[in-house]
Amino acid sequence: MKIYMINNTFRYETENIVRVFFPNEKLEMVNIEKNEQESEKPYILTQITDSDSGKTVMASVHFEDYTNAITDTVDFCENESQYISEQERKTAVCIYRLLTEYTGIIPPWGILTGVRPIKLFRRLLQKHGLDYVRMYFKDKLLVSEEKISLCQETERNESYIIRQSSDNSYSLYVSIPFCPTRCSYCSFVSQSTEKSAKLIDPYVDLLCQELIHTAKILAGYPLKLETIYIGGGTPTTLNAEQLQKLLTVINQYFPVNSCKEFTVEAGRPDTINEDKLKVMLTNHVDRISINPQTMNDDILRTIGRHHTAQQTLDAFALARTVGFTHINMDLIAGLPNESFESFRRTLDTIVRLNPESITVHTLAMKRSSHLTAQGMHIMKENADTACQMHDYCRTLLYEHAYEPYYLYRQSRMVGNLENIGYARKGFSGLYNVYIMDETHSIIACGGGAVTKLKNNHEDTLQRIFNYKYPYEYINGFAEILKRKDEIRTFFDNFL
Ligand code: SF4
């Protein structure tokens, strides 16, 4: 579908709001001078023109069976950025109203398309108070009452965690970009071990070197390590010896004893065994994630995860026996062919296990995933079912004393929903909040890892990218070490 823009420079926001309604449509953004295009339907036209009091924004939609247009005005404002963002917001509102009427879809997040709604909620809350932020989300961004309450509650729990971070805090992220097989919805760089098993040993060797090199740089500054997160991928793809090697280096070179949380994303239940769990526990890992995604074996097969629901139950029981007292479990709402009943059985089973935290994701149809390549589309029925699944989570998890503590959104999520981390009091995943809020610097090592250096004075982030794929990481390792020098330059200026 073509989206014509006359004098509209809000390409990104315009595309995003249309994508909320047409997630699988190929959208072509076209700048034109004036309204004389000859276009095949369907198409959308947006225009911004000067008016006596400021600007007039206009959007029109043209489908075979429906054509309509809406205009609105934006009064001139001395504050240039406020003036521009109001034009952007009103353009999005015009498109939203037209497409809501045409499709019958009422997106629960209104015109809010960003990844971090809680961050915006907090900024407005701190500046203008609760009544204002609630009004702004409802009337200006068209967010539903239910999502506003969710934001309010999540913000409260997040803030408590953010306040524990100080100006010299940082977290360490370690990437293990290998998985036993590739999930059909995956868009990460992770490599299946079927293809890349021989790369794991050299990868772990170099990762240890990168960690040592990085730790030596950090030791020169008065920094405070808050959390460590080993993610991926599936870190427990490593065998017990490889894990031991990696964790020994981390324990030896980083102040592990004084950090508040040390997570390993165990991920696939079929990669967990007693030896690995013991290695993790004896090396100060105090939080693991065992991710069933669904407890429906048929669907697990469909989405390319070669484990069973029983293996999840066994891995969980084993982790408890070994001594883990904080276990998180991840689920996905909106998986292909999963009914509400199936999801309900999954959640009921997980809640009976009594993990300390449960993260409920919504399926995102990323362009690079097999699922999207296979032509699986997000149907409206999936959206309604995913919505029902989230409602059930909220009710059941509240009843069992889990509260939302972090939330983020991605593009192309089924039903335009969100991912929510729920936790019992005292068991929130701190790293999840810090990375999502961009609270402090994240020092990242490994393939695909991105270091984010936070300048709290200017509220800016400087990024250092590592090569993505394991073979690139191995071949370009010298360059990766060289790039780490930017950490030194940053802290020399900042601390
Ligand atoms: S476990 Fe995660 S990283 Fe690995 S293939 Fe599945 S979605 Fe991708």
Boltz pocket constraint, residues with backbone or C-beta under 6 A from the ligand:
constraints:
  - pocket:
      binder: B
      contacts: [[A, 178], [A, 179], [A, 181], [A, 182], [A, 183], [A, 185], [A, 186], [A, 187], [A, 188], [A, 190], [A, 232], [A, 233], [A, 234], [A, 267], [A, 268]]
      max_distance: 6.0
